[in-house]
Amino acid sequence: MELGTCARVHSSRGVDVIRIRGARQHNLRNIDVDIPRGQLVVITGPSGSGKSSLAFHTLYAEGQRRYVESLSVYARQFLDQLEKPDVDAIEGLSPAIAIEQRGGGLSPRSTVATATEIYDYLRVLWAAAGIPHDPQTGERLQRMSAADIVNELAALAEGSKVVLLAPLPIEETAEPARLLADLQRQGYIRVRVAGEVLEIEEAAKRWPEQVGDVEIVVDRFVIRAGVASRLADSVETALRLCGSEARAAIQDPGSEAWRDLSFQTAYRNPRTGFVVGELSPKHFSFNSHLGACTACEGLGTEIFCDAGSLKGAMAHRPCHVCDGMRLQPAWLAVRIEGTANHWLGIQDFCALSVADALTWLDGFKPDPAKAAVCHRLAGDVRSRLAFLEEVGLDYLTLERGSGTLAGGEAQRIRLATQLGAGLSGVIYVLDEPSIGLHAADTARLIGALTRLRNLGNTVLVVEHDEEIIRAADYVIDMGPGAGAAGGQVMGAGPPALLDSPTGQWLRGEVLPPVRTPPGGPTPGTLVVRGARHHNLQHLDVAIPLGRLVCLCGPSGSGKSTLADDILHRSLVRHFNGSGETPGAHERIDGLELLGKCVVADQSPIGRSPRSNPATFTGAFEVVRELFAKLPLSKQR
């Protein structure tokens, strides 16, 4: 399919539209509407006019309900079942997926990397291509394969004498009689004890009280043509006995002296003795005891008593052992080489922004022996990073906690995940994906929605953004007002032909009202000095009081850092004497001019099923008191 074409997916009955008849859910007024399949469809209209009631509570709810009903009774008991919407009929319905505008998750272990499944690929990639380094010295650790050992020994000068040895762990030498008897039964004739080669019977008689190194003599041979086959068998035998090390005593031609070589098959620093075994994906998981930091158990944070707060409140800070990087030191020191010969550990990579991570992957350099597998894994990571970039999230770091994401960011992450899934014939329902997105990034979001449509899906978007409405194949305009005054289809069709209030706005027939800015002096100014948290560059920011102040800029430019991490946390500390530690800054002037701080964010207003707008705003208390004063209430 060519990019930009509009794919149509037909059901078995040849229906190319989704027909909704008699929809009365919430404030919908028994409406009939046809939604073309395989197109990008925008539902727009005033807030409260019934857009979500149509898209989510009617279309998506019925699609999910039919899917769940198709499962067995046993499977249904594990799934949330949506109620049947108040609608007469829906025809041409496909499986539906909702990409809603909700938070990124409450788990402190969830990050952008885990939410997009990128971290799963990274764990496999680092286990396959990573090179361990000593966490104390930073030195690169080396190891050899059996073939490497054979090649090195075979390259010795012809006529060199070699005694191939398998070192024994010190604990196995505690019972010499039993050890030597076992070796004899296995067919071995000699051992080397404290540097001296002895036959087993003689070793039993001359066993020292303070034993040092004990090595099994696996084979003795002279380097000459044709010895490689025997050498390979003997090396394999030595490695089976010891597991991670083989040794060789070598006498060069014409020399009386012997010299020892040690061959490590485990990653080891011979200078410090630091050893790393075989790498596996579990070693890079902060949800596994094999990889997680033993101090914070993979959370990356620890709780401490914040002496800086008036009440000595408990707060969070990076773990003092892993410095917030979640993994044990040995696994953090496993690195891969990327662009500009820059070596990164897995958490170092996750600390990069999506854009920087893509740049680093361009110079990925795996071991040639593993190049095919590793390049395929790197390609999977790159494609998922590209989807995040496509939906305007290239500024996010992969280590960022899902719970810190705004609703729009979390929704676009789910959109990127669906782009990676590559599904076809699905109805995707999205709730204002442009929220929190700078106008400069809207074109990329439109491209992502178009790509999702071109895969053969119907993309249904509840949206107010003008650019997205103009980019739609089909627009459904709800209205005319909110609540009981809404619930009607004011118009439907391509944006250029839309005969409705939104269509008139798009054609320039309706002009926006002219607003007069407030006059007069302001009651004062709030000044943030030396803001340098995250990407802020030692800013001094003056905020006039008594005015509606808009903080804007491209995604990732530092708006939330300034407003939430610095200003909001500082105000909470000032008024309450507790709360999270504010972001790095020098001071805030003008706090004495304020009396209170109220935060209105995108978090849910209530988690109880009994909560509603009346109880949340306190209006229900007034109603209860009013009813309690009635004569009939007093009689009872």
Phi and psi in degrees as a GROMACS rama.xvg file:
@    title "Ramachandran Plot"
@    xaxis  label "Phi"
@    yaxis  label "Psi"
@TYPE xy
-78.001  143.078  GLU-2
-61.2536  132.933  LEU-3
99.1938  -15.1631  GLY-4
-79.5428  159.099  THR-5
-105.484  112.803  CYS-6
-85.2589  139.451  ALA-7
-114.787  130.661  ARG-8
-109.369  120.153  VAL-9
-99.067  140.459  HIS-10
-77.5401  178.969  SER-11
-64.8289  -20.1967  SER-12
-98.6382  7.77618  ARG-13
77.4584  18.2154  GLY-14
-77.2368  123.038  VAL-15
-107.218  10.9314  ASP-16
-134.826  158.004  VAL-17
-98.2411  114.598  ILE-18
-97.533  119.586  ARG-19
-110.665  125.096  ILE-20
-125.787  130.914  ARG-21
65.0905  47.2102  GLY-22
-82.3079  121.734  ALA-23
-126.927  16.7293  ARG-24
-64.1308  132.926  GLN-25
54.4178  -117.759  HIS-26
-97.4935  9.92814  ASN-27
-68.3711  135.349  LEU-28
-100.549  64.8624  ARG-29
53.3316  47.1647  ASN-30
-86.011  151.653  ILE-31
-114.645  131.781  ASP-32
-150.014  142.403  VAL-33
-109.614  130.22  ASP-34
-114.152  117.402  ILE-35
-65.1218  135.761  PRO-36
-80.7574  154.064  ARG-37
68.8502  22.4539  GLY-38
-129.484  164.309  GLN-39
-89.6847  110.525  LEU-40
-115.307  127.437  VAL-41
-108.394  131.085  VAL-42
-105.073  119.95  ILE-43
-128.078  177.042  THR-44
140.051  172.207  GLY-45
-61.6324  157.226  PRO-46
-60.4773  133.716  SER-47
83.8675  6.27838  GLY-48
-82.5907  -7.01788  SER-49
112.485  12.6962  GLY-50
-63.1514  -52.3158  LYS-51
-68.1184  -32.2844  SER-52
-61.4646  -37.5211  SER-53
-77.1086  -48.1282  LEU-54
-74.8655  -50.3011  ALA-55
-93.3229  -48.8828  PHE-56
-84.3413  -9.03021  HIS-57
-113.928  -65.1921  THR-58
-67.0313  -55.78  LEU-59
-64.8375  -42.5031  TYR-60
-61.0899  -41.4845  ALA-61
-69.9607  -37.8504  GLU-62
-61.9017  -44.3708  GLY-63
-66.0627  -41.1701  GLN-64
-62.2414  -41.9862  ARG-65
-67.3389  -37.2868  ARG-66
-64.2492  -45.8587  TYR-67
-64.6719  -38.0044  VAL-68
-66.4284  -22.4002  GLU-69
-77.5382  -11.7751  SER-70
-84.9479  168.243  LEU-71
-70.3635  160.646  SER-72
-59.8818  -37.2542  VAL-73
-63.5986  -43.9475  TYR-74
-69.662  -32.9342  ALA-75
-65.0681  -26.6592  ARG-76
-69.2159  -16.7574  GLN-77
-96.0265  -1.18885  PHE-78
-116.439  147.328  LEU-79
-73.8417  127.078  ASP-80
-104.088  124.054  GLN-81
-79.9977  147.756  LEU-82
-70.9338  151.612  GLU-83
-66.7207  126.037  LYS-84
-67.5677  158.36  PRO-85
-79.8426  88.252  ASP-86
-150.925  144.778  VAL-87
-72.5244  -47.4235  ASP-88
-160.644  147.055  ALA-89
-134.348  121.187  ILE-90
-114.273  152.823  GLU-91
75.3165  24.2714  GLY-92
-82.3779  136.267  LEU-93
-109.388  171.315  SER-94
-56.0623  138.796  PRO-95
-118.456  141.683  ALA-96
-125.874  126.042  ILE-97
-97.7582  129.398  ALA-98
-112.752  88.9306  ILE-99
-89.3032  169.525  GLU-100
-97.7211  82.0815  GLN-101
-130.966  169.412  ARG-102
-59.2669  165.026  GLY-103
-79.8773  -0.0778723  GLY-104
121.035  150.808  GLY-105
-96.3642  -10.4719  LEU-106
-70.7539  128.956  SER-107
-69.6816  -11.9365  PRO-108
-87.619  -12.6739  ARG-109
-82.5447  131.317  SER-110
-129.414  174.066  THR-111
-58.9164  -39.7354  VAL-112
-65.6884  -41.7726  ALA-113
-75.0322  -37.0629  THR-114
-65.2993  -30.7769  ALA-115
-95.0182  1.30267  THR-116
67.1032  8.24376  GLU-117
-63.8287  -35.5284  ILE-118
-64.8398  -30.6781  TYR-119
-62.217  -42.2676  ASP-120
-69.703  -36.7607  TYR-121
-64.3112  -39.3503  LEU-122
-61.9582  -43.1795  ARG-123
-67.3683  -40.2816  VAL-124
-64.052  -45.8721  LEU-125
-68.6812  -32.4709  TRP-126
-67.9546  -32.8332  ALA-127
-85.3294  -39.9304  ALA-128
-112.295  -8.98923  ALA-129
-69.0905  145.023  GLY-130
-112.539  116.101  ILE-131
-66.1618  146.258  PRO-132
-126.05  155.154  HIS-133
-70.6884  120.413  ASP-134
-65.541  -20.2688  PRO-135
-85.7834  -46.8141  GLN-136
-100.233  -18.2516  THR-137
80.0972  2.98534  GLY-138
-71.2555  142.279  GLU-139
-73.1082  131.892  ARG-140
-89.7174  146.186  LEU-141
-117.704  154.75  GLN-142
-151.517  163.49  ARG-143
-126.275  147.62  MET-144
-89.0769  169.743  SER-145
-58.7473  -38.5881  ALA-146
-65.6869  -36.5715  ALA-147
-63.1458  -41.0141  ASP-148
-64.8354  -45.2851  ILE-149
-59.7087  -45.3729  VAL-150
-63.0229  -39.478  ASN-151
-68.3424  -40.5702  GLU-152
-70.509  -39.4823  LEU-153
-66.3695  -21.7313  ALA-154
-82.4356  -2.74542  ALA-155
-64.7591  157.497  LEU-156
-58.8435  141.395  ALA-157
-60.5516  134.807  GLU-158
96.6683  -5.96204  GLY-159
-66.8051  138.648  SER-160
-95.4527  135.235  LYS-161
-129.19  131.581  VAL-162
-113.143  111.97  VAL-163
-88.2963  129.016  LEU-164
-124.986  147.52  LEU-165
-119.782  108.745  ALA-166
-68.9872  144.17  PRO-167
-103.129  142.722  LEU-168
-60.8747  146.768  PRO-169
-61.7043  -30.6751  ILE-170
-68.57  -23.9835  GLU-171
-77.2761  -11.7697  GLU-172
-93.2816  5.74906  THR-173
-67.4587  -31.0668  ALA-174
-119.042  86.1057  GLU-175
-61.8157  -39.0251  PRO-176
-61.6765  -45.864  ALA-177
-66.2835  -41.2608  ARG-178
-61.7439  -48.5674  LEU-179
-66.9149  -35.7525  LEU-180
-64.5691  -40.4809  ALA-181
-63.8102  -41.7443  ASP-182
-65.3547  -38.5293  LEU-183
-63.8796  -41.1511  GLN-184
-64.7144  -29.6686  ARG-185
-82.8149  -2.70857  GLN-186
96.3468  7.45092  GLY-187
-84.4323  144.367  TYR-188
-108.187  -33.9989  ILE-189
-129.224  155.597  ARG-190
-135.629  157.792  VAL-191
-110.613  119.678  ARG-192
-115.997  119.102  VAL-193
53.8073  37.6708  ALA-194
89.0384  -0.422486  GLY-195
-115.238  128.081  GLU-196
-81.432  124.263  VAL-197
-132.049  147.316  LEU-198
-71.4441  155.404  GLU-199
-59.5547  -41.4725  ILE-200
-62.3576  -40.8064  GLU-201
-70.5039  -36.2986  GLU-202
-62.689  -36.5837  ALA-203
-62.6863  -35.1426  ALA-204
-77.8922  -32.9731  LYS-205
-108.442  22.2512  ARG-206
-63.1137  124.826  TRP-207
-75.2879  156.493  PRO-208
-69.4585  -42.5282  GLU-209
-105.817  91.5601  GLN-210
-79.8672  140.992  VAL-211
-102.949  -121.678  GLY-212
-76.0879  136.992  ASP-213
-125.15  126.076  VAL-214
-130.918  140.088  GLU-215
-82.6843  131.766  ILE-216
-81.1192  105.733  VAL-217
-80.5599  -39.8207  VAL-218
-163.724  156.309  ASP-219
-132.052  132.322  ARG-220
-156.901  167.801  PHE-221
-113.171  133.868  VAL-222
-70.4247  118.934  ILE-223
-155.743  173.764  ARG-224
-59.2514  136.808  ALA-225
88.3096  2.46719  GLY-226
-86.7863  -8.81178  VAL-227
-60.0653  -39.8195  ALA-228
-63.9258  -47.4474  SER-229
-63.3482  -39.208  ARG-230
-61.9292  -43.0508  LEU-231
-62.9192  -43.3192  ALA-232
-62.7454  -41.662  ASP-233
-68.6306  -39.1052  SER-234
-63.7594  -43.4486  VAL-235
-59.4709  -40.9009  GLU-236
-63.6902  -43.9601  THR-237
-61.9044  -39.8923  ALA-238
-72.312  -31.5232  LEU-239
-65.8737  -35.4652  ARG-240
-72.1311  -43.0271  LEU-241
-99.0349  -37.8723  CYS-242
98.2443  -44.7449  GLY-243
-132.145  -0.324405  SER-244
-151.566  140.742  GLU-245
-129.382  146.874  ALA-246
-125.041  157.014  ARG-247
-140.073  130.084  ALA-248
-95.3906  126.612  ALA-249
-125.359  132.833  ILE-250
-117.481  113.414  GLN-251
-71.6369  152.237  ASP-252
-56.4459  133.068  PRO-253
80.053  4.16623  GLY-254
-113.641  145.372  SER-255
-90.8703  -19.3742  GLU-256
-86.202  152.867  ALA-257
-111.089  144.139  TRP-258
-128.09  150.486  ARG-259
-105.889  141.437  ASP-260
-121.826  142.398  LEU-261
-116.404  132.618  SER-262
-116.942  116.248  PHE-263
-96.5423  129.991  GLN-264
-103.04  -3.81316  THR-265
-106.296  154.561  ALA-266
-68.0266  123.246  TYR-267
-149.221  143.132  ARG-268
-100.262  105.805  ASN-269
-64.1724  -20.3998  PRO-270
-79.4854  -38.8991  ARG-271
-105.597  -15.3009  THR-272
83.8157  3.2192  GLY-273
-69.474  129.901  PHE-274
-127.045  139.035  VAL-275
-123.484  130.157  VAL-276
-80.3399  -161.117  GLY-277
-64.4557  136.669  GLU-278
-85.3803  141.675  LEU-279
-138.143  159.701  SER-280
-56.6303  -29.2326  PRO-281
-65.6004  -26.9096  LYS-282
-67.141  -16.9521  HIS-283
-108.081  13.9988  PHE-284
-101.768  124.923  SER-285
-83.9783  4.94502  PHE-286
-101.094  4.06715  ASN-287
-116.186  141.738  SER-288
-65.1589  -19.949  HIS-289
-70.5347  -29.8378  LEU-290
-113.336  -27.5966  GLY-291
-66.6862  144.354  ALA-292
-56.0136  132.092  CYS-293
-71.9508  -20.023  THR-294
-81.5734  -48.2831  ALA-295
-103.656  -1.33613  CYS-296
57.2773  34.5523  GLU-297
89.1675  0.430224  GLY-298
-77.5954  -30.4368  LEU-299
85.4075  -6.57466  GLY-300
-131.393  161.714  THR-301
-136.912  154.248  GLU-302
-92.4164  138.214  ILE-303
-143.947  161.194  PHE-304
-83.6509  114.73  CYS-305
-82.7224  103.389  ASP-306
-67.913  -17.3539  ALA-307
-74.2952  -16.1818  GLY-308
-91.0306  152.915  SER-309
-64.5368  -33.385  LEU-310
-98.5022  7.00218  LYS-311
59.7858  42.3167  GLY-312
-70.346  157.831  ALA-313
-80.9224  137.233  MET-314
-139.18  174.472  ALA-315
-109.134  148.274  HIS-316
-147.808  162.888  ARG-317
-58.4182  143.911  PRO-318
-56.3413  135.624  CYS-319
-73.6088  -15.2156  HIS-320
-90.7712  -53.0862  VAL-321
-97.4214  -1.80725  CYS-322
58.2809  36.58  ASP-323
81.5451  7.63563  GLY-324
-96.6358  1.4361  MET-325
76.1056  -25.5475  ARG-326
-106.017  165.674  LEU-327
-69.9016  151.99  GLN-328
-55.391  -37.7376  PRO-329
-61.2157  -36.1677  ALA-330
-85.9444  -27.5892  TRP-331
-66.2468  -25.46  LEU-332
-88.0127  3.90037  ALA-333
-84.2585  120.627  VAL-334
-126.545  158.865  ARG-335
-128.011  145.332  ILE-336
-89.9087  131.985  GLU-337
-127.219  -151.585  GLY-338
-54.9455  140.145  THR-339
61.7002  31.0627  ALA-340
55.474  34.8156  ASN-341
-93.7773  115.065  HIS-342
-89.2553  130.739  TRP-343
-131.118  141.171  LEU-344
-81.2182  172.513  GLY-345
-64.4287  -37.7497  ILE-346
-78.0839  -28.2272  GLN-347
-62.1057  -40.5086  ASP-348
-64.08  -41.9919  PHE-349
-68.1919  -20.1328  CYS-350
-77.1664  -11.2282  ALA-351
-77.2297  153.963  LEU-352
-71.872  164.183  SER-353
-57.7596  -41.9948  VAL-354
-64.1014  -44.2599  ALA-355
-68.823  -34.5117  ASP-356
-63.6734  -40.4618  ALA-357
-62.9722  -40.3158  LEU-358
-64.1424  -42.9143  THR-359
-64.1619  -38.4327  TRP-360
-67.0349  -23.2219  LEU-361
-61.6633  -26.303  ASP-362
-106.967  21.4553  GLY-363
-59.6052  128.349  PHE-364
-128.629  91.8624  LYS-365
-84.5066  170.71  PRO-366
-60.402  130.857  ASP-367
-53.3269  -32.1615  PRO-368
-67.4869  -23.2757  ALA-369
-114.807  13.5378  LYS-370
-59.6302  -42.0884  ALA-371
-61.7496  -50.0746  ALA-372
-66.3651  -45.2113  VAL-373
-67.3798  -38.41  CYS-374
-66.8603  -33.7618  HIS-375
-66.3574  -42.4772  ARG-376
-63.5408  -44.5863  LEU-377
-62.0953  -34.7442  ALA-378
-65.4499  -38.1969  GLY-379
-63.8024  -42.4045  ASP-380
-63.286  -44.3943  VAL-381
-62.5807  -41.3378  ARG-382
-65.0473  -38.4394  SER-383
-71.9658  -34.6986  ARG-384
-65.2335  -38.2916  LEU-385
-64.1271  -35.2343  ALA-386
-65.4308  -39.6112  PHE-387
-63.4179  -41.0465  LEU-388
-63.5009  -37.4617  GLU-389
-65.5874  -31.2813  GLU-390
-94.8736  15.4678  VAL-391
82.3294  24.5798  GLY-392
-113.191  27.011  LEU-393
-69.962  -10.3322  ASP-394
-86.0267  -16.3709  TYR-395
-70.7548  145.821  LEU-396
-92.4062  149.212  THR-397
-69.4334  -22.4101  LEU-398
-83.6496  -6.51654  GLU-399
-63.7335  133.753  ARG-400
-65.4166  137.706  GLY-401
-61.6159  -32.0504  SER-402
-68.9384  -15.9138  GLY-403
-91.2716  -2.53302  THR-404
-79.6443  143.338  LEU-405
-70.3073  161.71  ALA-406
-57.8837  -41.1468  GLY-407
-65.6828  -38.8214  GLY-408
-65.4016  -44.1585  GLU-409
-62.9256  -37.294  ALA-410
-66.7587  -40.1256  GLN-411
-71.1995  -27.2621  ARG-412
-65.5401  -42.371  ILE-413
-65.2933  -34.9128  ARG-414
-63.7967  -44.0769  LEU-415
-62.2891  -38.4404  ALA-416
-63.4414  -40.4739  THR-417
-68.3192  -34.0343  GLN-418
-61.4429  -39.0215  LEU-419
-70.8362  -25.8464  GLY-420
-69.8783  -31.3634  ALA-421
69.0504  28.7294  GLY-422
-72.8896  156.035  LEU-423
-135.745  150.366  SER-424
76.7597  23.9963  GLY-425
-110.983  151.265  VAL-426
-96.548  117.278  ILE-427
-100.039  128.908  TYR-428
-116.526  119.622  VAL-429
-119.545  145.169  LEU-430
-110.714  99.0868  ASP-431
45.8906  64.0018  GLU-432
-66.2027  -12.9488  PRO-433
-83.193  -5.77656  SER-434
-61.5439  132.462  ILE-435
79.1112  1.0476  GLY-436
-99.5622  130.247  LEU-437
-67.5424  149.232  HIS-438
-57.5202  -29.4515  ALA-439
-67.4929  -20.298  ALA-440
-100.731  -1.36541  ASP-441
-64.098  -34.7463  THR-442
-60.9457  -37.8495  ALA-443
-67.7715  -37.8939  ARG-444
-63.7418  -42.208  LEU-445
-60.38  -40.1642  ILE-446
-60.9461  -38.4406  GLY-447
-67.7402  -42.1876  ALA-448
-64.096  -38.6462  LEU-449
-65.9263  -40.3097  THR-450
-62.7858  -40.4717  ARG-451
-62.8394  -39.8653  LEU-452
-65.1251  -41.8895  ARG-453
-69.3455  -14.362  ASN-454
-74.2438  -6.55249  LEU-455
103.383  27.1474  GLY-456
-112.584  159.021  ASN-457
-96.6617  120.897  THR-458
-109.737  114.305  VAL-459
-111.359  117.878  LEU-460
-121.529  124.521  VAL-461
-85.4917  118.437  VAL-462
-155.084  151.473  GLU-463
-115.593  -12.6136  HIS-464
-66.7845  130.583  ASP-465
-63.2607  -43.1098  GLU-466
-61.2853  -41.8169  GLU-467
-69.0092  -38.1852  ILE-468
-62.2243  -44.0542  ILE-469
-65.7895  -29.2713  ARG-470
-81.6905  -8.91448  ALA-471
-70.9174  153.089  ALA-472
-78.2343  -29.265  ASP-473
-151.855  139.636  TYR-474
-125.092  134.932  VAL-475
-113.869  117.002  ILE-476
-101.73  115.411  ASP-477
-95.0437  157.746  MET-478
166.091  -154.542  GLY-479
-79.7702  -23.2902  PRO-480
-123.746  -154.114  GLY-481
-110.114  156.123  ALA-482
62.1819  -128.843  GLY-483
-65.0626  -20.6937  ALA-484
-85.8867  0.191178  ALA-485
-115.82  -150.462  GLY-486
83.315  12.4394  GLY-487
-116.209  152.419  GLN-488
-87.5928  109.967  VAL-489
-80.6616  -22.8445  MET-490
179.308  155.543  GLY-491
-151.429  137.934  ALA-492
154.316  -176.404  GLY-493
-60.2681  149.155  PRO-494
-54.238  -39.6365  PRO-495
-69.5121  -22.6292  ALA-496
-109.337  8.4706  LEU-497
-70.6271  121.326  LEU-498
-104.237  83.1048  ASP-499
-163.759  173.013  SER-500
-54.0962  -40.593  PRO-501
-67.044  -39.3455  THR-502
-60.7733  -41.3573  GLY-503
-63.6273  -38.8822  GLN-504
-63.62  -43.7008  TRP-505
-63.7659  -32.364  LEU-506
-86.7332  1.08431  ARG-507
78.1764  17.1442  GLY-508
-81.5171  -15.7365  GLU-509
-121.864  126.795  VAL-510
-98.2123  146.276  LEU-511
-70.8319  150.965  PRO-512
-66.8625  148.135  PRO-513
-88.5045  125.44  VAL-514
-104.134  136.449  ARG-515
-96.3902  123.138  THR-516
-66.5822  148.422  PRO-517
-65.7781  147.365  PRO-518
-107.734  -177.932  GLY-519
86.9516  165.543  GLY-520
-72.6413  154.772  PRO-521
-88.434  154.014  THR-522
-69.8175  -5.34024  PRO-523
153.445  -175.268  GLY-524
-136.031  138.001  THR-525
-99.8677  124.262  LEU-526
-120.565  119.595  VAL-527
-91.7507  123.06  VAL-528
-108.68  136.056  ARG-529
62.0108  39.0897  GLY-530
-69.863  119.346  ALA-531
-138.527  20.7401  ARG-532
-76.3122  143.577  HIS-533
50.4155  -115.997  HIS-534
-98.4444  9.03292  ASN-535
-73.312  135.88  LEU-536
-103.353  67.4346  GLN-537
48.7447  58.1817  HIS-538
-86.0613  147.234  LEU-539
-112.156  117.791  ASP-540
-122.339  124.451  VAL-541
-101.006  127.533  ALA-542
-119.061  112.369  ILE-543
-68.7033  135.764  PRO-544
-86.8736  157.008  LEU-545
73.3556  19.4232  GLY-546
-133.045  156.583  ARG-547
-83.345  110.006  LEU-548
-108.657  127.446  VAL-549
-105.547  128.425  CYS-550
-106.048  112.164  LEU-551
-130.32  173.3  CYS-552
148.672  166.351  GLY-553
-59.6143  158.472  PRO-554
-57.5971  131.974  SER-555
84.2148  8.94412  GLY-556
-82.5003  -8.91961  SER-557
113.723  12.2979  GLY-558
-62.2544  -52.7524  LYS-559
-66.139  -33.3259  SER-560
-60.918  -45.8539  THR-561
-70.2182  -48.6675  LEU-562
-73.3923  -44.6652  ALA-563
-95.6621  -56.0349  ASP-564
-66.1254  -33.2923  ASP-565
-102.376  -63.1843  ILE-566
-66.6494  -52.2051  LEU-567
-61.34  -48.5528  HIS-568
-64.7738  -35.9884  ARG-569
-66.8427  -39.7268  SER-570
-66.3226  -40.0853  LEU-571
-63.0633  -42.9878  VAL-572
-61.026  -41.2075  ARG-573
-65.394  -43.8285  HIS-574
-88.199  -33.54  PHE-575
-107.686  -17.986  ASN-576
71.7067  17.7023  GLY-577
-150.55  -173.475  SER-578
106.091  178.278  GLY-579
-65.7064  152.583  GLU-580
-66.4316  128.603  THR-581
-64.9391  156.814  PRO-582
-66.417  163.517  GLY-583
-62.162  123.611  ALA-584
-163.126  167.993  HIS-585
-82.4886  -56.2921  GLU-586
-167.502  171.214  ARG-587
-126.607  120.445  ILE-588
-91.9153  141.812  ASP-589
98.8525  7.05386  GLY-590
-62.3461  -28.23  LEU-591
-67.3738  -14.4932  GLU-592
-81.6618  -10.0283  LEU-593
-105.004  152.468  LEU-594
-115.628  -14.3816  GLY-595
-165.391  156.05  LYS-596
-128.067  125.139  CYS-597
-122.726  129.815  VAL-598
-107.17  126.024  VAL-599
-117.068  100.151  ALA-600
-117.831  -165.408  ASP-601
-94.4128  9.94962  GLN-602
-72.4014  152.25  SER-603
-59.9235  143.344  PRO-604
-82.2587  -12.9549  ILE-605
-165.39  142.764  GLY-606
-105.948  -9.50108  ARG-607
-83.7071  139.781  SER-608
-66.9056  -13.8169  PRO-609
-85.7992  -10.2838  ARG-610
-75.6762  139.919  SER-611
-148.217  172.938  ASN-612
-56.2293  -34.1618  PRO-613
-67.8526  -42.6795  ALA-614
-72.5555  -36.8763  THR-615
-67.839  -40.2335  PHE-616
-82.4364  -10.5678  THR-617
89.1133  -2.3761  GLY-618
-63.8007  -31.047  ALA-619
-67.4469  -28.2034  PHE-620
-63.1905  -41.815  GLU-621
-64.9581  -41.048  VAL-622
-63.5943  -42.8406  VAL-623
-63.1058  -43.5423  ARG-624
-63.7299  -38.0899  GLU-625
-63.7603  -45.3817  LEU-626
-68.3265  -30.6691  PHE-627
-68.1895  -22.6292  ALA-628
-87.4341  -6.71913  LYS-629
-67.207  147.719  LEU-630
-55.8941  -41.6447  PRO-631
-63.0093  -36.5344  LEU-632
-65.6458  -39.424  SER-633
-69.5909  -30.7954  LYS-634
-65.0451  -36.4663  GLN-635
